Amino acid sequence: MRIIDFAVRNFLSLRDTGPVVLDPAITVLLGKNEHGKTNLLRALKAFDRDARYTVDELCRYSNIRSDVDSARVSPAEVAVASARFELNDEDRALIGEVYADRKKIGTITVTKYLDNHYDFQVGGMTLKAVESRFEEALAHHGPGLREAASTLLGQLEAHAERYEPFRESLPAARELLSAFADQLTELRWETIEHFPETAANIRVTITGLPNQDQPIVDTVAHGLDLLDERVNDFLLAAALSPPADWQLVQLLPRFVYFDDVNVLEDQVAINESLSNRAAHPTLNNLAELAGLDVGRLSGQDSFRRQEATGRASAVITGLVNDSWRQNKVEVSIHADGDDLVMVVRDEDGGHDRPSERSKGFQWYLGFYINFQAGSTGEFKNTVLLLDDPGVYLHASGQKDLLRTIDTLSKNNQFVIATHSPFLIDRDHLERIRIVEKLNERRGTIVKAKWYESQSDAFAPIRAALGMTLADSLALKKRNVVVEGIDDFYIVSGMNRVCQRLKKPFLDGRATSLLPAGGADNVPFWMAILSKERLGAVALLDEDTAGRRARKRMVDDLGVPEDVILTLKGYRAEGMDVEIEDLVEANSYYEAFVRAYRAFFEEQKVPLPELTSLSDSASRIHPYVDYFKSHKLGNFDKTAVANEFMCLCDAPDCSNLVTESDTFGNLFEAIGSALTKAR
């Protein structure tokens, strides 16, 4: 179950965000300090079924706090967060068990209120989860339960003063009844099923206390009967059988917030790691990832211990090095007597305890171990909320972190608040949301169309794209945005050919070519260049992706149609056209041979003939199909485009005359469009 979108109201700086669409995998929140990124994560954190919204968190930019304090508005009427969830087949099956007539629905909408009850919209039916019913029962019956336990304890203390042999039994009674009162404070709907067992244990334990005379026996019997009566009244009021609507709450993802991670310790006693697992999460998660059974180490001889820890060290080292690209490291686990000892070695000869490594490496190692272990375990079906992750990491380390998060997002949904351009995937700019705080009466808002935000709000995006300065050497007053690096190679090469053959070309002194990393990114580049007040023209393939990008620029971004060029018209009407289709078959084949000759020699198979790679419908598809049918892996059109650019720089370019006519017409059209670009 993943969030499609959510909205937050009445929470800290978030008066009303409106719907915020989340990416199915990773959403990146950008914005200046004190504009509400952390508040947004905290609002989602409190949406979790084990978390609570409180009156102190009510929005400071509205009158809602005074309305609640004065009882003009009930907490049960104050909606704080709503989320719309997409259901998978497993979710639908579980909902079908609760509501048979709703098992085919695709989404559910859930709202959580200030009193922490949930409302559900399930296939047009509104339900109210009854956690509030449980809380009302606890508020009503809790004082009576505490009074019954306290009264019984007081009577037993009086008997201990009267009857000395019973004094030895009193501490056990005091501990048990005090723990019962403490449990009432921590009691939640999710744990109520264990409450009758607790009450039954009190009866068994106190009835069995030694050294009781008859007055004590009578007091115990009367006191326990009263306690049982009040326990039964509470359970009846709280409805011990979970109602169907509360079962829906159990289906919701968990929401877990992180502003730091637990780092790997240098040394831990084996018995301590087993008896107090909660205090050593990173060590235990490392053992789980590495397949190390810590519990068996104590009973093994030295050889078996070294064998087990050596095997585990090799596994965890391989896993870490798959994601950490800064330098090769070896993470070793040793059993030294009754302790587990951690050591990190590197290729430069370093041999350190984890705490002696850089803070950045400590943070990354802790993050990797805990999240990798949890992604299919405790974090399964979880929305992970990361607040400024990786602040101790070098830029290249943050890129490693982004790759790791991308891998983990296959099982989890991430929402990340950051200022770092290195946690922005330039190939997935659609993941970005800008968080801005407006004037006091409006509070924080969230913009999916980040290109409409204040220019300083998306400075990290410009940095991620290598566009840190408007007058950068990579940018000029006239810019042509092409889809990818292969387009860049082919257009650049043919531009130089056209210049040498006296055909229309683009003057490189005034015009730059910018590869966007895919057709879907072209609209974002055009938006940023517009913000920078730089003239830009988009050049798109005439295919599904190109048409989609063109529509988005026109419909969503308001980009003038006369600065969006496609390759439509460069082939027969109705045919898709990619930049490679403007290259003649012989020329493209020559570039292919240059790019792949060594590969085919290594595979000990002959190069295919040009005749087997010709197709009037597409220049590339025959190559792609040939590689697939002959099980040669993926065809690398970028490598071929690069070789074609090298062909364009050959002293004799007379064999590219036909292409120069085609590209000359294209450059003439681009030049005309650039005069209209603003």
GUMAR-392581 format. One record per residue (C-alpha): x, y, z. Coordinates in Angstrom, 2 decimals. Example, Ala and Ser with C-alpha at 12.3 -4.5 7.8 and 13.67 -1.06 7.14 Angstrom:
2
east 12.30 north -4.50 up 7.80
east 13.67 north -1.06 up 7.14
This chain:
678
east 0.00 north 0.00 up 0.00
east 1.52 north 3.31 up -1.10
east 0.42 north 6.91 up -0.72
east -0.90 north 8.60 up -3.83
east -1.33 north 11.99 up -2.20
east -1.89 north 13.55 up 1.20
east -2.92 north 16.86 up 2.76
east -2.10 north 18.38 up 6.16
east -4.22 north 20.95 up 7.97
east -4.05 north 22.67 up 11.36
east -0.53 north 21.42 up 12.18
east 2.29 north 23.77 up 13.26
east 3.15 north 25.93 up 10.21
east 0.87 north 23.86 up 7.94
east -2.49 north 25.61 up 7.88
east -3.66 north 23.76 up 4.75
east -1.21 north 22.28 up 2.28
east -3.85 north 21.14 up -0.17
east -3.22 north 17.80 up -1.93
east 0.48 north 16.88 up -2.11
east 1.15 north 14.15 up -4.69
east 3.90 north 11.72 up -3.70
east 6.11 north 9.78 up -6.06
east 5.50 north 6.02 up -5.70
east 9.17 north 5.54 up -4.78
east 10.96 north 8.72 up -3.63
east 9.71 north 12.25 up -3.02
east 12.27 north 15.00 up -2.38
east 11.23 north 18.07 up -0.38
east 13.28 north 21.19 up -1.09
east 12.98 north 24.59 up 0.52
east 14.71 north 27.19 up 2.62
east 15.28 north 26.79 up 6.36
east 12.26 north 27.41 up 8.60
east 9.81 north 26.96 up 5.73
east 8.19 north 23.77 up 7.02
east 9.96 north 20.71 up 5.55
east 10.45 north 19.09 up 8.97
east 6.90 north 20.01 up 10.02
east 5.61 north 18.16 up 6.97
east 7.58 north 15.05 up 7.94
east 6.40 north 15.33 up 11.56
east 2.78 north 15.55 up 10.41
east 3.23 north 12.31 up 8.45
east 5.07 north 10.71 up 11.36
east 2.09 north 11.36 up 13.64
east -0.24 north 9.78 up 11.07
east 1.17 north 6.43 up 12.22
east -1.23 north 4.35 up 14.29
east 1.12 north 4.35 up 17.29
east 1.68 north 8.12 up 17.20
east -0.51 north 10.94 up 18.50
east -1.39 north 14.45 up 17.44
east -1.52 north 16.86 up 20.39
east -3.15 north 20.22 up 21.04
east 0.30 north 21.81 up 21.37
east 0.95 north 21.00 up 17.68
east -2.06 north 22.94 up 16.39
east -1.38 north 25.49 up 13.66
east 0.02 north 28.78 up 14.92
east -1.29 north 30.70 up 11.90
east -5.01 north 30.23 up 12.55
east -7.56 north 30.44 up 15.35
east -7.90 north 26.68 up 15.70
east -6.00 north 26.49 up 19.02
east -8.21 north 29.07 up 20.71
east -11.31 north 27.37 up 19.26
east -10.27 north 24.03 up 20.77
east -9.20 north 25.54 up 24.10
east -12.53 north 27.33 up 24.45
east -14.46 north 24.16 up 23.46
east -16.01 north 25.92 up 20.46
east -14.56 north 23.08 up 18.41
east -14.12 north 19.48 up 19.55
east -10.80 north 17.70 up 18.85
east -12.89 north 15.04 up 17.10
east -13.86 north 17.69 up 14.53
east -10.33 north 18.89 up 13.76
east -8.90 north 17.02 up 10.76
east -5.09 north 17.04 up 10.79
east -3.96 north 14.78 up 7.93
east -5.62 north 12.91 up 5.09
east -3.98 north 10.42 up 2.76
east -5.18 north 8.57 up -0.31
east -3.66 north 5.10 up -0.68
east -3.30 north 2.90 up -3.73
east -4.19 north -0.71 up -2.98
east -2.38 north -3.75 up -4.31
east -3.91 north -7.20 up -4.70
east -2.94 north -8.23 up -1.16
east -4.55 north -5.09 up 0.29
east -7.75 north -5.67 up -1.67
east -7.93 north -9.28 up -0.49
east -7.59 north -8.21 up 3.15
east -10.22 north -5.49 up 2.77
east -12.47 north -8.05 up 1.10
east -12.27 north -10.13 up 4.29
east -13.65 north -7.17 up 6.24
east -16.07 north -5.77 up 3.65
east -16.88 north -8.36 up 1.00
east -18.66 north -5.82 up -1.21
east -15.57 north -3.54 up -1.28
east -12.88 north -6.00 up -2.38
east -12.55 north -4.55 up -5.89
east -11.80 north -0.97 up -4.90
east -8.52 north 0.61 up -6.07
east -7.96 north 3.28 up -3.41
east -8.97 north 4.26 up 0.10
east -8.81 north 7.70 up 1.70
east -7.96 north 7.95 up 5.40
east -8.22 north 11.03 up 7.63
east -6.79 north 11.30 up 11.13
east -8.18 north 13.84 up 13.59
east -6.83 north 15.70 up 16.60
east -8.44 north 13.17 up 18.97
east -6.53 north 10.54 up 16.96
east -9.49 north 8.67 up 15.52
east -9.50 north 7.76 up 11.84
east -12.19 north 8.18 up 9.20
east -12.13 north 6.00 up 6.09
east -13.58 north 6.47 up 2.62
east -13.82 north 2.92 up 1.26
east -15.55 north 2.63 up -2.09
east -17.87 north 5.53 up -1.30
east -18.62 north 4.32 up 2.25
east -17.50 north 6.45 up 5.22
east -16.30 north 4.62 up 8.34
east -15.01 north 5.88 up 11.67
east -12.30 north 3.85 up 13.37
east -13.11 north 3.40 up 17.03
east -9.80 north 3.96 up 18.71
east -11.55 north 6.94 up 20.29
east -14.08 north 4.47 up 21.77
east -11.23 north 2.59 up 23.40
east -9.71 north 5.83 up 24.70
east -13.07 north 6.93 up 26.09
east -13.41 north 3.59 up 27.89
east -9.90 north 3.88 up 29.31
east -10.51 north 7.46 up 30.45
east -13.77 north 6.41 up 32.16
east -12.69 north 3.12 up 33.74
east -8.95 north 3.73 up 34.24
east -9.30 north 5.64 up 37.53
east -11.47 north 2.83 up 39.00
east -8.94 north 0.21 up 37.96
east -6.09 north 2.16 up 39.53
east -8.15 north 2.70 up 42.69
east -8.88 north -1.04 up 43.02
east -5.19 north -1.92 up 42.63
east -4.10 north 0.86 up 45.01
east -6.67 north -0.08 up 47.63
east -5.62 north -3.73 up 47.59
east -1.96 north -2.74 up 47.90
east -2.72 north -0.45 up 50.83
east -4.61 north -3.21 up 52.63
east -1.75 north -5.66 up 52.07
east 0.75 north -3.12 up 53.44
east -1.41 north -2.76 up 56.58
east -1.48 north -6.55 up 57.00
east 2.32 north -6.64 up 56.70
east 2.57 north -4.20 up 59.62
east 0.20 north -6.39 up 61.60
east 1.56 north -9.82 up 60.64
east 5.36 north -9.95 up 60.42
east 5.74 north -13.23 up 58.38
east 3.86 north -11.60 up 55.48
east 6.41 north -8.79 up 55.19
east 8.67 north -11.00 up 53.03
east 5.82 north -11.44 up 50.51
east 4.86 north -7.76 up 50.29
east 7.56 north -6.63 up 47.76
east 6.25 north -9.07 up 45.12
east 2.69 north -7.80 up 45.60
east 3.83 north -4.18 up 45.51
east 5.83 north -4.71 up 42.28
east 2.95 north -6.52 up 40.55
east 0.21 north -4.02 up 41.44
east 2.42 north -1.01 up 40.66
east 3.29 north -2.49 up 37.25
east -0.45 north -2.96 up 36.62
east -1.07 north 0.74 up 37.22
east 1.87 north 1.67 up 34.96
east 0.52 north -0.58 up 32.20
east -2.74 north 1.37 up 32.20
east -0.77 north 4.51 up 31.31
east 0.87 north 2.81 up 28.31
east -2.15 north 0.77 up 27.22
east -3.12 north 1.05 up 23.53
east -5.81 north -0.57 up 21.41
east -3.18 north -2.67 up 19.68
east -2.05 north -4.23 up 23.00
east -5.42 north -4.56 up 24.78
east -5.69 north -8.25 up 23.85
east -2.93 north -8.97 up 26.42
east -4.70 north -7.08 up 29.21
east -6.95 north -9.95 up 30.44
east -3.85 north -12.15 up 30.74
east -2.19 north -9.49 up 32.89
east -5.22 north -9.35 up 35.19
east -5.29 north -13.15 up 35.45
east -1.59 north -13.22 up 36.38
east -2.28 north -10.81 up 39.24
east -4.88 north -13.19 up 40.69
east -2.62 north -16.24 up 40.38
east 0.47 north -14.52 up 41.79
east -1.13 north -12.69 up 44.73
east -3.33 north -15.65 up 45.73
east -0.18 north -17.78 up 45.81
east 1.90 north -15.43 up 47.96
east 3.33 north -17.30 up 50.99
east 2.79 north -16.50 up 54.67
east -0.88 north -15.45 up 54.46
east -3.08 north -15.80 up 57.51
east -6.88 north -15.93 up 57.23
east -7.48 north -12.13 up 57.37
east -5.00 north -11.69 up 54.51
east -6.68 north -14.48 up 52.49
east -10.08 north -12.75 up 52.92
east -8.65 north -9.35 up 51.92
east -6.98 north -10.81 up 48.84
east -10.15 north -12.58 up 47.73
east -12.32 north -9.48 up 48.14
east -9.76 north -7.15 up 46.53
east -9.20 north -9.40 up 43.52
east -12.94 north -9.85 up 42.96
east -13.34 north -6.07 up 42.85
east -10.38 north -5.72 up 40.45
east -11.77 north -8.47 up 38.16
east -15.18 north -6.79 up 38.11
east -13.68 north -3.48 up 37.04
east -11.43 north -5.13 up 34.45
east -14.48 north -6.84 up 32.90
east -16.43 north -3.55 up 32.83
east -13.54 north -1.84 up 31.06
east -13.10 north -4.61 up 28.48
east -16.81 north -4.60 up 27.71
east -16.80 north -0.81 up 27.22
east -13.65 north -0.96 up 25.09
east -15.05 north -3.72 up 22.84
east -12.25 north -6.27 up 23.06
east -13.11 north -7.75 up 19.64
east -11.63 north -5.26 up 17.15
east -14.38 north -3.76 up 14.98
east -14.01 north -4.03 up 11.21
east -13.09 north -0.39 up 10.75
east -10.22 north -0.64 up 13.22
east -8.92 north -3.64 up 11.31
east -8.45 north -1.26 up 8.38
east -6.05 north 0.79 up 10.49
east -3.83 north -2.27 up 10.80
east -3.52 north -2.38 up 6.99
east -2.10 north 1.13 up 6.75
east 1.65 north 1.55 up 6.18
east 3.76 north 2.48 up 9.17
east 5.31 north 5.96 up 9.19
east 8.85 north 6.09 up 10.59
east 10.79 north 9.34 up 10.98
east 14.60 north 9.55 up 11.02
east 16.74 north 12.60 up 11.63
east 19.71 north 10.42 up 12.59
east 20.72 north 6.75 up 12.54
east 22.21 north 4.32 up 15.03
east 25.88 north 3.81 up 14.23
east 27.74 north 0.52 up 14.54
east 29.36 north 0.02 up 17.93
east 33.02 north -0.95 up 18.36
east 32.46 north -3.78 up 20.83
east 29.46 north -5.46 up 22.49
east 29.24 north -8.37 up 24.91
east 27.58 north -11.35 up 23.21
east 25.16 north -11.94 up 26.09
east 24.28 north -8.24 up 26.18
east 23.50 north -8.18 up 22.45
east 21.11 north -11.10 up 22.92
east 19.40 north -10.06 up 26.14
east 19.00 north -6.37 up 25.22
east 18.48 north -6.36 up 21.46
east 16.70 north -3.00 up 21.45
east 19.86 north -1.31 up 22.75
east 22.02 north -2.69 up 19.91
east 19.90 north -2.49 up 16.73
east 22.75 north -1.93 up 14.28
east 24.79 north -4.87 up 15.51
east 21.77 north -7.18 up 15.40
east 20.77 north -5.96 up 11.94
east 24.35 north -6.50 up 10.73
east 24.24 north -10.07 up 12.06
east 20.91 north -10.63 up 10.28
east 22.23 north -9.28 up 6.96
east 25.43 north -11.31 up 7.24
east 23.68 north -14.53 up 8.28
east 25.49 north -14.67 up 11.63
east 23.74 north -16.56 up 14.45
east 25.18 north -14.68 up 17.45
east 23.39 north -16.97 up 19.91
east 25.44 north -19.99 up 18.76
east 28.84 north -18.32 up 19.16
east 29.04 north -18.79 up 22.95
east 28.91 north -22.57 up 22.66
east 31.40 north -22.93 up 19.80
east 35.11 north -23.57 up 19.85
east 37.61 north -21.04 up 18.50
east 37.77 north -22.55 up 15.01
east 34.00 north -22.58 up 14.51
east 33.74 north -19.03 up 15.83
east 36.36 north -17.79 up 13.38
east 34.67 north -19.67 up 10.56
east 31.25 north -18.13 up 11.34
east 32.49 north -14.57 up 11.85
east 34.80 north -14.79 up 8.83
east 31.94 north -15.88 up 6.60
east 29.72 north -13.11 up 7.98
east 32.50 north -10.53 up 7.48
east 32.83 north -11.51 up 3.82
east 29.08 north -11.19 up 3.25
east 28.69 north -7.77 up 4.88
east 31.86 north -6.47 up 3.19
east 30.51 north -7.44 up -0.22
east 27.16 north -5.82 up 0.47
east 28.66 north -2.55 up 1.71
east 31.09 north -2.26 up -1.21
east 28.26 north -2.75 up -3.68
east 26.87 north 0.61 up -2.58
east 29.81 north 2.53 up -1.04
east 31.95 north 3.75 up -3.95
east 34.38 north 6.08 up -2.14
east 36.97 north 3.41 up -1.45
east 37.06 north -0.31 up -0.87
east 36.52 north -1.28 up 2.75
east 36.47 north -4.50 up 4.70
east 34.01 north -4.72 up 7.59
east 35.16 north -7.48 up 9.95
east 33.40 north -9.11 up 12.89
east 35.51 north -10.93 up 15.47
east 34.51 north -12.99 up 18.50
east 37.01 north -12.04 up 21.21
east 36.21 north -14.02 up 24.33
east 32.72 north -13.02 up 25.41
east 32.64 north -9.95 up 23.12
east 31.91 north -9.16 up 19.50
east 34.48 north -6.71 up 18.11
east 34.06 north -4.68 up 14.89
east 36.98 north -3.60 up 12.69
east 37.02 north -1.58 up 9.45
east 39.98 north -1.86 up 7.08
east 40.52 north 0.05 up 3.86
east 42.72 north -0.29 up 0.79
east 45.07 north 2.41 up 2.09
east 46.07 north 0.27 up 5.06
east 43.71 north 1.76 up 7.61
east 42.72 north -0.58 up 10.45
east 40.22 north 1.09 up 12.77
east 37.31 north 0.69 up 15.08
east 34.08 north 2.02 up 13.50
east 34.12 north 5.01 up 15.88
east 37.56 north 6.00 up 14.55
east 36.33 north 6.32 up 10.96
east 34.93 north 9.55 up 9.55
east 31.54 north 10.63 up 10.81
east 30.27 north 10.39 up 7.24
east 31.30 north 6.74 up 6.90
east 29.89 north 5.90 up 10.35
east 26.57 north 7.45 up 9.35
east 26.46 north 5.69 up 5.98
east 27.37 north 2.30 up 7.44
east 24.67 north 2.63 up 10.11
east 22.12 north 3.75 up 7.53
east 22.93 north 0.95 up 5.11
east 22.87 north -1.83 up 7.72
east 19.65 north -0.72 up 9.43
east 17.67 north 0.15 up 6.33
east 18.84 north -2.78 up 4.23
east 17.88 north -5.18 up 7.01
east 14.60 north -3.40 up 7.68
east 13.38 north -2.91 up 4.10
east 11.86 north -6.39 up 3.98
east 11.44 north -6.80 up 7.74
east 10.43 north -4.17 up 10.28
east 10.22 north -1.48 up 7.57
east 8.12 north -3.51 up 5.15
east 4.99 north -1.58 up 4.14
east 6.51 north 1.54 up 5.68
east 6.78 north 5.15 up 4.59
east 10.29 north 6.23 up 5.59
east 10.67 north 9.91 up 6.42
east 14.30 north 11.11 up 6.22
east 15.11 north 14.57 up 7.56
east 18.30 north 15.98 up 6.03
east 20.01 north 12.59 up 5.58
east 23.68 north 12.25 up 4.82
east 24.72 north 15.72 up 6.03
east 28.10 north 14.31 up 7.08
east 28.75 north 12.73 up 3.69
east 30.94 north 14.10 up 0.92
east 29.13 north 14.82 up -2.37
east 30.15 north 11.47 up -3.84
east 29.00 north 9.75 up -0.64
east 25.60 north 11.41 up -0.97
east 25.36 north 10.04 up -4.49
east 26.03 north 6.57 up -3.04
east 23.28 north 7.23 up -0.53
east 20.85 north 8.19 up -3.29
east 21.61 north 4.95 up -5.15
east 21.00 north 2.96 up -1.96
east 17.68 north 4.74 up -1.29
east 16.65 north 4.08 up -4.88
east 17.27 north 0.35 up -4.35
east 15.40 north 0.29 up -1.03
east 12.42 north 2.12 up -2.55
east 11.39 north -1.08 up -4.31
east 9.93 north -2.18 up -0.96
east 9.33 north 1.18 up 0.71
east 8.17 north 4.69 up -0.05
east 10.59 north 7.49 up 0.91
east 9.94 north 11.16 up 1.66
east 13.22 north 13.08 up 2.01
east 13.74 north 16.65 up 3.21
east 17.10 north 18.00 up 2.04
east 19.13 north 20.98 up 0.83
east 21.63 north 18.84 up -1.05
east 21.77 north 18.84 up -4.86
east 23.46 north 15.44 up -4.66
east 20.26 north 13.82 up -3.36
east 18.42 north 14.98 up -6.48
east 18.30 north 12.49 up -9.33
east 18.55 north 14.58 up -12.48
east 16.76 north 11.80 up -14.35
east 13.78 north 12.01 up -11.97
east 13.08 north 15.70 up -11.47
east 9.38 north 14.86 up -11.24
east 10.08 north 13.65 up -7.69
east 10.77 north 17.18 up -6.45
east 8.36 north 19.21 up -4.32
east 9.11 north 22.77 up -3.16
east 8.11 north 23.69 up 0.40
east 7.46 north 27.42 up 0.88
east 6.13 north 29.41 up 3.81
east 3.92 north 32.30 up 2.76
east 2.71 north 35.10 up 5.00
east 1.68 north 34.31 up 8.56
east -1.99 north 33.85 up 7.81
east -1.37 north 31.28 up 5.06
east 1.51 north 29.22 up 6.45
east 3.41 north 26.54 up 4.54
east 2.41 north 25.27 up 1.11
east 3.87 north 22.56 up -1.11
east 4.37 north 23.01 up -4.85
east 4.66 north 20.07 up -7.24
east 5.42 north 22.52 up -10.06
east 8.76 north 23.49 up -8.58
east 9.64 north 25.53 up -11.65
east 6.97 north 28.05 up -10.60
east 8.66 north 28.69 up -7.24
east 10.97 north 31.50 up -6.22
east 14.29 north 31.06 up -7.98
east 16.28 north 30.71 up -4.76
east 14.02 north 27.84 up -3.63
east 15.27 north 25.56 up -6.38
east 18.94 north 26.45 up -6.28
east 19.74 north 22.78 up -5.44
east 18.01 north 21.74 up -8.67
east 20.16 north 24.07 up -10.75
east 23.23 north 22.72 up -8.97
east 22.10 north 19.13 up -9.60
east 21.85 north 19.92 up -13.30
east 25.24 north 21.63 up -13.35
east 23.60 north 25.02 up -13.83
east 24.97 north 26.87 up -10.83
east 25.45 north 30.23 up -12.58
east 23.42 north 31.92 up -15.29
east 26.62 north 32.87 up -17.08
east 28.19 north 29.40 up -16.77
east 30.39 north 28.32 up -19.65
east 27.86 north 25.53 up -20.28
east 25.06 north 28.05 up -20.81
east 24.71 north 30.83 up -23.31
east 22.06 north 33.29 up -24.26
east 20.87 north 30.81 up -26.92
east 20.38 north 27.18 up -25.85
east 19.10 north 24.08 up -27.58
east 17.80 north 21.37 up -25.23
east 18.01 north 17.88 up -26.74
east 16.69 north 14.67 up -25.21
east 19.85 north 12.72 up -24.39
east 23.57 north 12.35 up -24.80
east 23.20 north 10.37 up -28.03
east 21.20 north 13.28 up -29.52
east 23.96 north 15.59 up -28.31
east 26.68 north 13.53 up -30.04
east 24.87 north 13.29 up -33.36
east 23.70 north 16.92 up -33.47
east 27.13 north 18.23 up -32.37
east 28.95 north 16.17 up -34.98
east 26.62 north 17.13 up -37.82
east 26.76 north 20.79 up -36.79
east 30.51 north 20.78 up -37.42
east 30.00 north 18.96 up -40.74
east 27.45 north 21.55 up -41.87
east 29.81 north 24.36 up -40.92
east 32.63 north 22.83 up -43.01
east 30.31 north 22.17 up -45.96
east 28.91 north 25.73 up -45.86
east 25.42 north 24.56 up -44.87
east 23.25 north 26.21 up -42.20
east 24.69 north 25.49 up -38.73
east 24.50 north 26.65 up -35.12
east 27.20 north 29.09 up -34.05
east 28.87 north 27.43 up -31.06
east 30.13 north 30.79 up -29.78
east 26.57 north 31.92 up -29.07
east 24.59 north 28.68 up -28.83
east 24.95 north 25.71 up -26.49
east 23.57 north 22.18 up -26.81
east 22.21 north 20.74 up -23.55
east 21.35 north 17.02 up -23.15
east 18.45 north 16.73 up -20.68
east 18.80 north 13.06 up -19.78
east 15.58 north 11.94 up -21.46
east 12.53 north 13.41 up -23.14
east 10.64 north 13.62 up -19.85
east 13.31 north 15.98 up -18.47
east 13.22 north 18.43 up -21.37
east 10.25 north 20.36 up -19.89
east 12.15 north 20.86 up -16.62
east 15.23 north 22.19 up -18.42
east 13.08 north 24.57 up -20.42
east 11.45 north 25.79 up -17.21
east 14.78 north 26.46 up -15.49
east 16.27 north 28.22 up -18.51
east 13.19 north 30.42 up -18.61
east 13.68 north 31.26 up -14.91
east 17.29 north 32.17 up -15.69
east 16.03 north 34.43 up -18.52
east 17.99 north 32.47 up -21.10
east 16.62 north 31.80 up -24.57
east 15.97 north 28.13 up -25.23
east 14.56 north 25.86 up -27.92
east 13.53 north 22.23 up -27.31
east 14.39 north 19.60 up -29.93
east 12.36 north 16.41 up -29.51
east 12.06 north 13.10 up -31.31
east 8.73 north 12.55 up -32.99
east 7.73 north 9.56 up -30.86
east 5.57 north 8.79 up -27.83
east 8.01 north 10.28 up -25.30
east 8.63 north 13.36 up -27.44
east 4.93 north 14.00 up -27.96
east 4.31 north 13.59 up -24.22
east 7.05 north 16.10 up -23.38
east 5.72 north 18.58 up -25.94
east 2.19 north 18.33 up -24.51
east 3.45 north 18.90 up -21.00
east 5.40 north 22.00 up -22.00
east 2.44 north 23.52 up -23.83
east -0.35 north 22.52 up -21.42
east 1.39 north 22.72 up -18.04
east 4.33 north 25.08 up -18.45
east 3.01 north 27.52 up -20.99
east 6.06 north 27.13 up -23.24
east 5.33 north 28.76 up -26.63
east 4.83 north 26.19 up -29.36
east 7.18 north 28.01 up -31.71
east 10.21 north 27.19 up -29.52
east 9.37 north 23.45 up -29.41
east 10.67 north 21.59 up -32.44
east 10.07 north 17.93 up -33.21
east 11.42 north 15.75 up -35.99
east 7.96 north 15.42 up -37.48
east 8.10 north 15.78 up -41.26
east 11.62 north 14.42 up -41.66
east 10.18 north 11.07 up -42.71
east 6.92 north 9.86 up -44.24
east 3.72 north 11.17 up -42.68
east 2.60 north 9.21 up -39.62
east 5.99 north 7.62 up -38.92
east 7.89 north 8.09 up -35.68
east 11.25 north 9.81 up -36.12
east 14.29 north 9.63 up -33.82
east 17.48 north 11.63 up -34.29
east 19.25 north 8.48 up -35.57
east 16.72 north 8.27 up -38.42
east 18.27 north 11.41 up -39.92
east 21.54 north 9.50 up -40.38
east 21.89 north 7.44 up -43.56
east 22.03 north 3.64 up -43.16
east 25.63 north 3.34 up -44.46
east 26.91 north 6.07 up -42.14
east 25.18 north 4.62 up -39.09
east 26.48 north 1.13 up -39.90
east 30.04 north 2.45 up -40.18
east 29.72 north 4.03 up -36.71
east 28.28 north 0.76 up -35.41
east 31.25 north -1.23 up -36.74
east 33.70 north 1.19 up -35.11
east 31.86 north 0.93 up -31.79
east 31.35 north -2.85 up -31.76
east 34.19 north -4.46 up -33.73
east 36.19 north -5.39 up -30.60
east 33.06 north -6.68 up -28.87
east 32.21 north -9.08 up -31.70
east 35.83 north -10.26 up -31.91
east 35.75 north -10.97 up -28.18
east 32.47 north -12.89 up -28.58
east 34.05 north -14.77 up -31.53
east 31.05 north -14.11 up -33.73
east 31.04 north -12.27 up -37.08
east 29.73 north -8.75 up -37.39
east 26.26 north -8.69 up -38.95
east 25.96 north -7.41 up -42.51
east 24.29 north -4.08 up -43.20
east 21.53 north -5.85 up -45.11
east 20.42 north -7.65 up -41.93
east 20.20 north -4.35 up -40.06
east 18.16 north -2.31 up -42.51
east 14.57 north -1.34 up -41.84
east 12.67 north 1.41 up -43.58
east 10.64 north 2.03 up -40.41
east 13.53 north 2.69 up -38.00
east 17.30 north 3.11 up -37.97
east 17.79 north 1.73 up -34.43
east 15.19 north -1.01 up -34.02
east 16.92 north -3.57 up -36.30
east 20.07 north -3.25 up -34.17
east 18.10 north -3.61 up -30.93
east 16.25 north -6.65 up -32.29
east 19.45 north -8.25 up -33.57
east 21.18 north -7.98 up -30.18
east 18.12 north -9.36 up -28.42
east 17.56 north -12.29 up -30.77
east 21.26 north -13.26 up -30.67
east 21.45 north -12.84 up -26.86
east 24.21 north -10.22 up -27.10
east 22.89 north -8.00 up -24.32
east 21.53 north -4.48 up -24.74
east 22.37 north -2.45 up -27.81
east 24.29 north 0.71 up -26.76
east 23.08 north 3.43 up -29.11
east 25.06 north 6.05 up -27.16
east 28.36 north 4.31 up -27.99
east 27.40 north 4.29 up -31.67
east 26.35 north 7.96 up -31.54
east 29.74 north 8.81 up -30.03
east 31.53 north 7.00 up -32.87
east 29.33 north 8.80 up -35.39
east 30.46 north 12.12 up -33.88
east 34.06 north 10.97 up -34.40
east 33.26 north 10.16 up -38.04
east 31.95 north 13.69 up -38.41
east 35.37 north 15.02 up -37.35
east 37.25 north 12.98 up -39.99
east 39.21 north 15.11 up -42.52
east 37.01 north 13.95 up -45.40
east 33.29 north 14.34 up -44.66
east 32.09 north 14.07 up -48.26
east 30.29 north 10.83 up -47.42
east 27.98 north 12.85 up -45.12
east 26.64 north 15.22 up -47.76
east 23.16 north 13.70 up -47.69
east 22.99 north 14.05 up -43.92
east 24.29 north 17.62 up -44.17
east 21.30 north 18.58 up -46.32
east 18.88 north 17.11 up -43.78
east 20.61 north 18.56 up -40.72
east 21.16 north 21.89 up -42.49
east 17.40 north 22.22 up -42.80
east 17.03 north 21.26 up -39.16
east 19.61 north 23.84 up -38.00
east 17.92 north 26.50 up -40.09
east 14.63 north 25.74 up -38.32
east 16.36 north 25.80 up -34.91
east 18.00 north 29.15 up -35.68
east 14.63 north 30.62 up -36.66
east 13.07 north 29.34 up -33.42
east 15.95 north 30.76 up -31.35
east 15.14 north 34.26 up -32.62
east 11.71 north 33.87 up -31.00
east 12.99 north 32.40 up -27.73
east 13.07 north 34.72 up -24.76
